[in-house]
Amino acid sequence: MKIYLVGGAVRDRLLDYPVLERDWLVVGATAETMLAQGYKPVGKDFPVFLHPETHEEYALARTERKTAPGYKGFAVDANPGVTLEEDLLRRDLTINAMAIDDEGVLADPFQGQRDLRDRILRHVSPAFNEDPVRILRVARFAARYAHLGFKVAEETRQLMQDMVESGEVDHLVPERVWAELYKALTEASPAAFFQTLKDCGALAVIFPEIQALFGVPQPAKYHPEIDTGVHSLMALTQAAKLSGKPEVRLAALLHDLGKALTEPKYWPSHHGHERKGLPVLEQFCQRLRVPKTVKSLCAQVMEYHTHCHRVLELRPDTLTEMLQNIGAFKADNQLPEFLLACEADARGRTGFEQTAYPQADFIKAAVKTAMAVDTRSVLQPHLQGAQIGAAIQQLRSKAVGSLKQHYRQSNSINQA
């Protein structure tokens, strides 16, 4: 029985990158051996155990044989005769197929250290194409390490494309897609996740709503980058600079889905795209089972991002209604996230990346002003239910109108 540190912990240690968790590989042992030493079994599809003291994962060395389509179609062999190299061979990328023994000696049978040095994401063996989740994982690693200069090897990109064309990607299940997407949204360069999928043709299969944006033009005056798909990835990049929250980043990415529905004869104009995109967003969120709070923020940003950009052009009642609809007057509102996603949209344009976004400060002030309104005057016996709500809304609109007049006299907001 011999124990090795494997996978991401080895990769990130060699990269001098933060090691968040450690995985261990056990060679030459059986499940009975592990249980006798106090390890707790947790694996369902293959033998994985928790250390009795550290609670870190220890997996028995294993091989896998493809038996059916999809990422669950494997027969696993974890007999004690499986070698270290045989276990590493089944892994996805060379940079993930290294191990360190208890004496600190590195085992690197597939040149992972070389690929780390050359900043290459390369598959270990042709068996890569047996698991469609690996396409998502490569894209996620691209998102994690793009800022370090990592690129996908051309032969790996071609293999990923072959998997798309063969239909292997069609077997991905929504839960796994969302899990990988969510992780990618937390990485340093989330736009690289989607660009990697696009480069191999997987974006059209996994996220067709996003793929549909590419090739759709916008007015060059406001969007020098022109292409809506390019703009969406630029907005995501800006969101990643403004916030570490995945929901803010996703909202910025998806805000313009409605532009894909504009008939080409109306290009580059996209009148009403804000509301047109809502059913598309609903379809996206239902398919991937996106959490309600994330979906809610995405819908708010989609429907009201242009209102946010043109806030001083709005009538006070329109602005107050928008604030009401996005829940800005509630204690558990997502207003800060909403404003960050809108700012990312405004900055996600060629030449506008450093532009200030004073709209956010005005809206925060408008919420504060509206919330400070004395509503006791509307609590009259002759007003009931919805009438009270309408009266409060009217008072808030009046207060917001006064604030707007003050801002117009003392501030200049550049429209986005």
ZAMARGU-4260 file (C-alpha; in steps of 0.2 Angstrom, whole numbers, plus 5000, padded with zeros to 4 digits):
<rodrens>
0) 5000/5000/5000 | 5007/5017/4995 | 4999/5034/4996 | 5001/5048/4984 | 4996/5066/4983
5) 4987/5068/4966 | 4978/5080/4955 | 4975/5098/4958 | 4985/5099/4973 | 5001/5094/4964
10) 4997/5105/4949 | 4994/5120/4959 | 5009/5117/4971 | 5020/5117/4955 | 5012/5133/4949
15) 5014/5141/4965 | 4995/5143/4965 | 4984/5142/4981 | 4980/5124/4985 | 4962/5124/4991
20) 4960/5105/4994 | 4971/5089/4993 | 4966/5073/4985 | 4975/5056/4989 | 4978/5041/4979
25) 4981/5024/4987 | 4990/5010/4977 | 4990/4992/4982 | 4976/4992/4994 | 4958/4985/4995
30) 4942/4992/5002 | 4944/4980/5016 | 4962/4987/5020 | 4955/5005/5021 | 4940/5000/5032
35) 4952/4991/5044 | 4963/5006/5046 | 4948/5017/5051 | 4944/5026/5034 | 4925/5030/5031
40) 4918/5025/5014 | 4909/5038/5003 | 4911/5033/4985 | 4896/5027/4976 | 4903/5024/4959
45) 4921/5019/4964 | 4930/5017/4981 | 4933/5033/4990 | 4936/5035/5008 | 4938/5049/5021
50) 4953/5049/5032 | 4948/5046/5050 | 4957/5062/5056 | 4959/5074/5042 | 4943/5069/5033
55) 4952/5071/5016 | 4948/5060/5002 | 4958/5044/4998 | 4953/5035/4982 | 4959/5018/4977
60) 4969/5017/4961 | 4957/5012/4947 | 4955/5010/4928 | 4939/5014/4919 | 4932/5006/4903
65) 4918/5014/4893 | 4902/5004/4892 | 4889/5017/4887 | 4887/5035/4881 | 4888/5049/4894
70) 4899/5052/4909 | 4892/5038/4919 | 4894/5025/4906 | 4910/5017/4914 | 4915/5000/4922
75) 4927/5003/4936 | 4941/4991/4941 | 4949/4996/4958 | 4959/4980/4961 | 4975/4981/4971
80) 4985/4977/4956 | 4981/4994/4947 | 4997/5004/4946 | 5000/5022/4948 | 5003/5025/4930
85) 4987/5016/4925 | 4977/5027/4937 | 4985/5043/4930 | 4982/5037/4912 | 4963/5039/4914
90) 4964/5057/4920 | 4959/5071/4908 | 4974/5083/4907 | 4992/5080/4908 | 4994/5094/4921
95) 4981/5084/4932 | 4990/5067/4929 | 5005/5070/4941 | 5008/5063/4959 | 5019/5066/4973
100) 5024/5052/4985 | 5027/5053/5004 | 5045/5057/5001 | 5042/5071/4989 | 5046/5063/4973
105) 5036/5068/4958 | 5029/5055/4946 | 5025/5063/4930 | 5023/5049/4916 | 5014/5061/4904
110) 5024/5076/4904 | 5012/5087/4914 | 5026/5097/4921 | 5032/5102/4904 | 5014/5107/4899
115) 5013/5118/4915 | 5029/5126/4910 | 5023/5129/4892 | 5006/5134/4898 | 4997/5121/4888
120) 4980/5112/4892 | 4983/5095/4884 | 4973/5078/4886 | 4982/5063/4892 | 4976/5050/4880
125) 4962/5047/4867 | 4951/5040/4881 | 4948/5059/4885 | 4934/5058/4872 | 4924/5045/4883
130) 4918/5058/4895 | 4909/5073/4889 | 4911/5082/4906 | 4929/5084/4901 | 4925/5097/4888
135) 4917/5108/4902 | 4932/5104/4913 | 4945/5110/4900 | 4934/5126/4897 | 4934/5129/4916
140) 4953/5126/4918 | 4955/5139/4903 | 4944/5151/4914 | 4955/5148/4929 | 4972/5150/4921
145) 4970/5161/4906 | 4977/5175/4915 | 4993/5165/4917 | 4994/5162/4898 | 4987/5145/4897
150) 4980/5139/4880 | 4971/5123/4874 | 4982/5112/4864 | 4976/5111/4846 | 4975/5092/4846
155) 4964/5093/4862 | 4953/5107/4854 | 4951/5095/4839 | 4947/5080/4850 | 4934/5091/4859
160) 4926/5096/4842 | 4926/5078/4837 | 4916/5074/4853 | 4903/5088/4849 | 4901/5081/4831
165) 4899/5063/4837 | 4885/5068/4849 | 4894/5064/4865 | 4891/5081/4872 | 4872/5078/4870
170) 4873/5066/4885 | 4878/5080/4897 | 4865/5081/4911 | 4859/5099/4917 | 4865/5097/4935
175) 4883/5094/4929 | 4882/5108/4916 | 4876/5120/4930 | 4889/5114/4942 | 4904/5117/4930
180) 4896/5133/4924 | 4895/5140/4942 | 4913/5135/4946 | 4918/5143/4929 | 4909/5159/4935
185) 4920/5160/4950 | 4937/5159/4941 | 4948/5173/4936 | 4944/5174/4918 | 4926/5167/4916
190) 4924/5173/4898 | 4938/5160/4893 | 4926/5146/4898 | 4913/5152/4885 | 4927/5156/4872
195) 4934/5138/4874 | 4917/5130/4871 | 4914/5141/4856 | 4931/5137/4848 | 4927/5118/4848
200) 4908/5120/4843 | 4901/5115/4860 | 4894/5132/4865 | 4880/5129/4852 | 4875/5113/4860
205) 4877/5117/4878 | 4872/5135/4878 | 4863/5139/4862 | 4856/5155/4869 | 4873/5162/4870
210) 4880/5155/4854 | 4865/5164/4845 | 4872/5181/4850 | 4887/5179/4839 | 4886/5187/4822
215) 4871/5199/4828 | 4877/5217/4825 | 4874/5232/4836 | 4875/5251/4832 | 4894/5255/4831
220) 4891/5272/4839 | 4887/5264/4856 | 4895/5247/4853 | 4912/5249/4843 | 4914/5230/4845
225) 4898/5228/4835 | 4895/5209/4838 | 4883/5206/4852 | 4892/5189/4857 | 4908/5198/4858
230) 4900/5212/4869 | 4892/5199/4880 | 4909/5191/4884 | 4916/5209/4887 | 4902/5212/4899
235) 4906/5196/4908 | 4925/5201/4909 | 4920/5218/4916 | 4909/5210/4929 | 4923/5198/4934
240) 4933/5214/4938 | 4919/5222/4948 | 4912/5207/4958 | 4917/5190/4963 | 4899/5185/4964
245) 4894/5172/4951 | 4876/5179/4949 | 4883/5196/4945 | 4894/5189/4932 | 4880/5178/4924
250) 4868/5192/4924 | 4880/5203/4914 | 4883/5189/4902 | 4865/5185/4898 | 4858/5203/4899
255) 4856/5204/4880 | 4849/5187/4875 | 4834/5196/4867 | 4845/5203/4853 | 4846/5186/4845
260) 4828/5187/4842 | 4828/5203/4832 | 4824/5201/4814 | 4839/5204/4803 | 4830/5217/4793
265) 4830/5228/4809 | 4848/5226/4812 | 4858/5234/4820 | 4843/5241/4831 | 4836/5230/4844
270) 4820/5238/4850 | 4812/5230/4865 | 4826/5217/4867 | 4825/5219/4886 | 4808/5210/4887
275) 4810/5199/4872 | 4824/5190/4880 | 4814/5185/4896 | 4807/5169/4889 | 4824/5164/4882
280) 4831/5167/4900 | 4817/5157/4907 | 4821/5143/4895 | 4840/5144/4900 | 4836/5144/4918
285) 4824/5130/4918 | 4835/5118/4907 | 4850/5121/4919 | 4840/5122/4935 | 4847/5138/4940
290) 4843/5144/4958 | 4829/5156/4959 | 4839/5170/4967 | 4851/5169/4952 | 4837/5168/4940
295) 4829/5183/4948 | 4844/5194/4947 | 4847/5189/4929 | 4829/5194/4924 | 4830/5211/4933
300) 4846/5215/4924 | 4839/5209/4907 | 4823/5219/4909 | 4830/5235/4916 | 4848/5237/4911
305) 4844/5251/4898 | 4833/5260/4911 | 4848/5260/4923 | 4859/5267/4909 | 4847/5281/4905
310) 4841/5284/4923 | 4841/5303/4921 | 4830/5302/4906 | 4817/5292/4915 | 4801/5300/4922
315) 4801/5299/4941 | 4786/5287/4941 | 4795/5276/4928 | 4811/5276/4939 | 4801/5272/4955
320) 4791/5258/4947 | 4808/5250/4941 | 4815/5251/4959 | 4799/5244/4965 | 4799/5230/4952
325) 4817/5225/4956 | 4813/5224/4975 | 4825/5239/4979 | 4813/5244/4993 | 4814/5227/5002
330) 4827/5222/5015 | 4833/5207/5005 | 4835/5216/4989 | 4849/5213/4976 | 4851/5231/4971
335) 4870/5231/4973 | 4872/5216/4962 | 4860/5223/4949 | 4870/5239/4948 | 4886/5230/4946
340) 4880/5220/4932 | 4873/5235/4923 | 4890/5244/4926 | 4898/5229/4918 | 4887/5230/4903
345) 4891/5249/4901 | 4909/5245/4902 | 4909/5230/4892 | 4912/5239/4876 | 4927/5243/4866
350) 4934/5260/4872 | 4922/5261/4887 | 4931/5249/4899 | 4937/5263/4911 | 4921/5274/4909
355) 4914/5279/4926 | 4896/5274/4930 | 4888/5288/4941 | 4871/5281/4937 | 4874/5268/4951
360) 4876/5282/4964 | 4861/5291/4958 | 4850/5276/4959 | 4856/5272/4977 | 4852/5290/4982
365) 4835/5288/4974 | 4831/5272/4984 | 4837/5281/5000 | 4826/5296/4996 | 4811/5286/4992
370) 4813/5275/5008 | 4814/5291/5018 | 4797/5297/5013 | 4784/5299/5027 | 4770/5288/5022
375) 4759/5291/5037 | 4749/5303/5027 | 4742/5289/5016 | 4736/5279/5031 | 4718/5285/5029
380) 4702/5275/5032 | 4696/5278/5014 | 4711/5270/5007 | 4712/5251/5006 | 4725/5238/5000
385) 4731/5243/4983 | 4726/5261/4985 | 4738/5263/4999 | 4752/5255/4989 | 4748/5267/4974
390) 4748/5282/4986 | 4765/5277/4993 | 4772/5275/4976 | 4766/5292/4971 | 4774/5300/4986
395) 4790/5291/4982 | 4789/5297/4964 | 4787/5315/4970 | 4803/5313/4981 | 4813/5305/4967
400) 4808/5319/4955 | 4814/5332/4967 | 4831/5322/4968 | 4832/5321/4950 | 4830/5339/4947
405) 4844/5342/4960 | 4855/5330/4951 | 4852/5338/4934 | 4858/5354/4941 | 4873/5348/4949
410) 4879/5332/4940 | 4882/5327/4922 | 4879/5308/4919 | 4886/5301/4903 | 4873/5289/4895
415) 4879/5271/4891
</rodrens>
